[in-house]
Amino acid sequence: MSEAVLKLTVYFGESDRVGGRLVSDGLCDLFERREVRAALLLRGVEGFGAKQLLHTDRFLTLSEDLPLVALAVDDEAAIRSLAPDVERLVRGGLVTVERLRPAGGGELPEPAKLTVHLGRDDPYVAVVEHLRRAGLAGASVLLGVDGMAHGRRRRARFLSRNESVPLLIVSVGSAAAAARALEGLPDVVADAVATIERVEILKRDGARLAELPSAPAGTWQKLTVYAGEQARHRRRPLHVELVRRLRAAHASGATTLRGVWGFSGDHAPHGDRLLAVHRRVPVLTTVVDDPDRVRSAYRIVDELTDETGLVTVETVPTVLLPRA
């Protein structure tokens, strides 16, 4: 890809339709038709939007309308050309555009967020171990249900092992660690799409590392909490309590994604294991909003992450659609 790389992200609902057709199908068909370099459809496990309706896989009656996140990464011209079609498909939710740096794109930001797009049949466990050895602070593997990997459409199907569905690995750490990871990545997996973003690490395992920064005029912010599913606040899982508190505070929305593998800090990589009683998979909860609302949300996040979790914030320069 060229030096100018963009990521388009759509936050919406599983039941959203346009013209009688699911928005998720329309977006993934669009990404395939335009031969987007990397694309992914992620199914969340918990979340709410501007209408404050809670959607969660914990209640079977609501499990058919979970939050979805669709991502598309390509050069600037390709992503810009998608915008009109995306606007026609997405009538609600939220659409953002963020600028990325491709691997090898010059000096890395400090700290850095390194994202690697793969297929499930790629050695993602080995990639996570490589990221850990490079010194990154944490990494999470998010498995998609549809999207593009290695230039081909990969779609999850019922009663299938789905070995080729797309996934991404998101990791956060110092610029030096990200540089080491990028240098050795081709030895672990071939033809991976790797990108770099600027990120601010606010907290790690309860320790404050930075204050929530002010956002440039006209931009939004993305606040993310990384934690294991076993992390709890009192009697509730941390991510469940976080979404509950944000919703009670009338935040504009939040989305929780569950990973399948990952690590945090000095802990060995871990994930789902057969016959395990407790799940030890990574969980990410994200809030995208204007700076004033993000500041309010961060007060809740700060309280709930007094002992565990990695908290980051990023600048979101472009919001294509208002909430419905």
C-alpha positions in Angstrom: 0.0 0.0 0.0 1.0 3.6 -0.4 2.1 5.9 2.4 -1.5 7.3 2.7 -3.5 4.5 4.3 -7.0 4.9 5.8 -9.2 2.8 8.0 -13.0 3.1 7.7 -14.9 1.7 10.7 -18.7 1.3 10.9 -20.5 0.7 14.2 -24.0 -0.6 13.8 -26.5 -3.3 14.8 -26.9 -6.9 13.6 -30.5 -6.4 12.6 -30.0 -3.1 10.7 -31.4 -3.3 7.2 -31.6 -1.2 4.1 -33.9 -2.0 1.2 -34.9 -5.3 2.9 -31.3 -6.5 3.1 -28.9 -6.7 6.1 -26.4 -3.8 6.2 -23.7 -6.3 7.2 -24.1 -8.2 4.0 -24.2 -5.1 1.9 -21.0 -3.7 3.5 -19.1 -7.0 3.0 -20.3 -7.4 -0.5 -19.1 -3.8 -1.2 -15.6 -4.5 0.3 -15.4 -7.7 -1.9 -16.5 -5.9 -5.0 -14.0 -3.1 -4.5 -11.2 -5.6 -3.6 -10.4 -3.9 -0.4 -6.9 -4.8 0.9 -8.1 -5.9 4.3 -11.6 -6.0 5.7 -13.3 -7.5 8.7 -16.8 -7.9 10.2 -16.7 -8.3 14.0 -19.7 -9.5 16.1 -19.8 -7.8 19.5 -21.0 -9.4 22.8 -22.4 -6.4 24.5 -23.2 -2.8 23.7 -25.7 0.0 23.3 -26.2 3.0 21.0 -27.8 6.4 21.0 -31.2 4.9 21.8 -29.8 3.4 25.0 -31.0 -0.1 24.1 -28.8 -2.8 25.6 -27.8 -5.7 23.3 -25.9 -8.6 24.8 -25.3 -12.3 24.3 -26.1 -12.9 27.9 -29.8 -12.7 27.2 -31.1 -15.1 24.6 -34.0 -12.9 23.7 -31.7 -10.1 22.5 -28.9 -12.3 21.1 -30.0 -11.8 17.5 -29.3 -8.1 17.5 -25.8 -7.8 18.8 -23.5 -4.8 18.0 -21.4 -5.2 14.8 -18.2 -3.5 13.8 -17.1 -3.5 10.2 -13.5 -2.4 9.2 -11.9 -1.7 5.8 -8.2 -0.8 5.4 -6.7 0.4 2.1 -5.0 3.3 0.4 -6.6 6.7 0.7 -8.1 6.7 -2.8 -9.8 3.3 -2.3 -11.3 4.2 1.1 -12.4 7.7 0.0 -14.2 6.1 -3.0 -16.1 3.8 -0.6 -17.7 6.6 1.4 -20.7 7.4 -0.9 -21.7 3.8 -1.0 -21.3 3.3 2.7 -23.4 6.4 3.4 -26.2 4.8 1.2 -26.0 1.6 3.1 -25.7 2.8 6.7 -28.7 4.8 7.9 -27.9 4.7 11.6 -24.9 3.9 13.8 -21.6 5.6 13.4 -18.9 5.7 10.6 -15.4 7.0 11.2 -12.2 7.4 9.1 -8.8 7.3 10.7 -5.3 7.7 9.1 -2.8 4.9 9.5 0.8 4.2 8.7 1.7 1.1 6.8 4.6 -1.1 8.0 7.9 0.5 7.0 6.3 3.9 6.7 9.0 5.8 8.5 9.5 6.8 12.2 6.9 5.2 14.5 4.7 7.2 16.9 5.3 6.9 20.7 3.4 5.0 22.0 2.2 2.9 19.0 -0.7 0.7 18.2 0.2 -2.1 15.8 -2.6 -4.0 14.0 -2.0 -7.1 11.9 -4.7 -8.5 9.6 -4.6 -12.2 8.9 -6.7 -15.3 8.1 -7.5 -17.8 10.8 -5.4 -20.4 9.0 -2.4 -18.1 9.5 -0.3 -18.8 12.6 -1.9 -16.2 14.8 -0.7 -17.9 18.0 2.9 -17.6 16.8 2.3 -14.0 15.8 1.0 -13.2 19.3 4.1 -14.9 20.9 6.3 -12.8 18.5 4.6 -9.6 19.6 5.1 -10.6 23.3 8.8 -11.3 22.8 9.2 -8.0 21.0 8.1 -6.3 24.2 4.6 -5.0 23.4 2.4 -4.3 26.4 -0.5 -6.5 25.2 -2.2 -8.0 22.2 -5.7 -9.3 21.4 -6.8 -11.6 18.6 -10.3 -10.7 17.3 -12.0 -13.3 15.0 -14.2 -12.0 12.3 -17.4 -13.5 10.8 -16.8 -12.1 7.4 -14.3 -10.0 5.4 -11.3 -10.0 3.2 -8.0 -11.7 3.9 -5.1 -12.1 1.4 -7.3 -10.6 -1.3 -10.1 -13.1 -0.9 -13.6 -13.0 0.7 -13.6 -15.2 3.8 -17.0 -15.9 5.4 -17.9 -17.9 8.5 -20.5 -20.6 7.8 -22.7 -22.7 10.1 -21.4 -26.2 10.9 -18.0 -25.4 9.4 -14.5 -25.2 11.1 -14.1 -21.8 9.4 -10.4 -22.1 9.2 -10.0 -19.3 6.7 -12.2 -16.5 8.2 -10.4 -13.2 8.7 -9.0 -12.0 12.0 -7.0 -9.1 13.3 -4.4 -8.8 16.1 -4.3 -5.5 17.9 -1.4 -4.7 20.1 -0.1 -1.7 22.0 3.3 -0.7 23.3 6.4 1.4 22.8 7.6 2.5 19.4 10.8 0.5 19.9 8.8 -2.7 20.7 6.5 -2.1 17.6 9.7 -1.6 15.4 11.1 -4.9 16.7 7.8 -6.7 16.0 7.6 -5.3 12.5 11.1 -6.2 11.7 10.6 -9.9 12.5 7.0 -10.3 11.4 7.8 -11.5 7.8 9.7 -14.5 9.4 6.5 -15.5 11.3 3.8 -14.9 8.6 3.9 -14.0 5.0 1.7 -11.3 3.2 0.2 -9.9 6.4 -1.3 -6.4 6.3 0.3 -4.5 9.2 -0.5 -0.9 10.2 0.6 1.6 12.8 -1.5 4.2 14.7 -0.8 6.8 17.3 -2.2 5.9 20.7 -2.0 7.3 24.2 -1.8 4.8 27.0 -3.7 6.2 30.0 -3.6 3.4 32.5 -2.1 -0.1 32.9 -3.0 -2.5 35.8 -4.5 0.4 37.8 -1.5 2.7 37.4 -2.1 6.1 35.7 0.5 6.7 33.0 -0.9 9.8 31.4 -3.8 12.2 31.7 -6.7 12.2 29.2 -5.4 14.6 26.5 -7.4 17.4 24.9 -8.6 16.7 21.3 -7.8 19.0 18.4 -10.8 21.1 17.3 -13.3 19.3 15.2 -12.1 15.8 16.1 -13.5 13.0 18.3 -11.8 10.5 20.5 -11.9 6.7 20.8 -11.5 5.3 24.4 -10.7 1.6 24.7 -10.4 -0.7 27.7 -8.5 -3.9 27.2 -9.1 -6.6 29.9 -9.4 -10.3 30.3 -12.9 -11.8 30.5 -12.1 -13.0 34.0 -11.5 -9.5 35.2 -14.2 -8.4 37.6 -15.5 -5.4 39.5 -17.0 -6.6 42.7 -19.4 -9.4 41.5 -19.8 -8.5 37.9 -17.4 -9.0 34.9 -15.5 -5.8 34.4 -16.8 -5.3 30.8 -20.4 -5.9 31.9 -20.2 -3.4 34.7 -18.5 -0.9 32.4 -21.3 -1.0 29.8 -23.9 -0.9 32.6 -22.4 2.3 34.1 -21.9 4.0 30.8 -25.5 3.3 29.8 -26.8 4.6 33.2 -24.7 7.7 32.7 -26.4 8.2 29.3 -23.2 7.8 27.3 -23.9 7.9 23.5 -22.8 4.3 23.0 -20.3 1.5 23.8 -19.3 -1.7 22.1 -17.6 -4.8 23.6 -15.7 -7.3 21.5 -14.5 -10.7 22.8 -11.2 -12.0 21.5 -10.0 -15.6 21.2 -6.3 -15.3 22.2 -4.0 -12.7 23.6 -1.8 -11.5 26.5 -1.3 -8.6 28.8 1.9 -7.4 30.4 4.2 -10.2 31.5 1.5 -12.9 31.4 1.8 -15.7 29.0 -0.6 -15.7 26.0 -3.9 -17.4 26.8 -7.4 -17.9 25.4 -10.2 -20.4 25.2 -9.3 -24.0 26.2 -11.4 -27.2 25.9 -13.3 -28.1 29.1 -12.1 -25.0 30.9 -14.6 -23.8 33.6 -13.6 -20.1 33.4 -12.8 -18.3 30.1 -9.6 -16.4 29.9 -10.0 -14.5 26.6 -9.3 -10.8 26.0 -12.2 -8.4 26.0 -12.2 -4.9 24.5 -14.8 -2.2 25.2 -14.7 0.9 23.0 -16.4 4.3 23.3 -16.2 6.7 20.3 -17.6 10.2 21.0 -16.9 13.9 21.1 -14.3 15.0 23.6 -16.7 16.2 26.3 -18.6 12.9 26.4 -15.4 10.9 26.3 -14.2 12.9 29.3 -17.3 11.9 31.2 -16.9 8.3 30.1 -13.3 8.3 31.3 -14.4 9.1 34.8 -16.3 5.8 34.9 -13.5 3.9 33.2 -10.9 5.3 35.6 -13.0 4.2 38.6 -13.6 0.6 37.3 -10.0 0.0 36.2 -8.4 0.8 39.6 -6.6 -2.6 39.7 -6.6 -4.1 36.2 -6.9 -3.4 32.5 -5.1 -1.4 29.8 -6.8 1.9 28.9 -6.0 3.9 25.7 -7.3 6.8 23.8 -6.9 7.8 20.1 -7.9 10.8 18.0 -10.7 10.2 15.4 -10.4 13.0 12.8 -13.4 12.2 10.6 -16.9 11.1 11.4 -18.9 10.5 8.2 -22.4 10.0 9.6 -24.3 11.3 12.6 -26.1 8.9 14.9 -29.6 8.0 13.9 
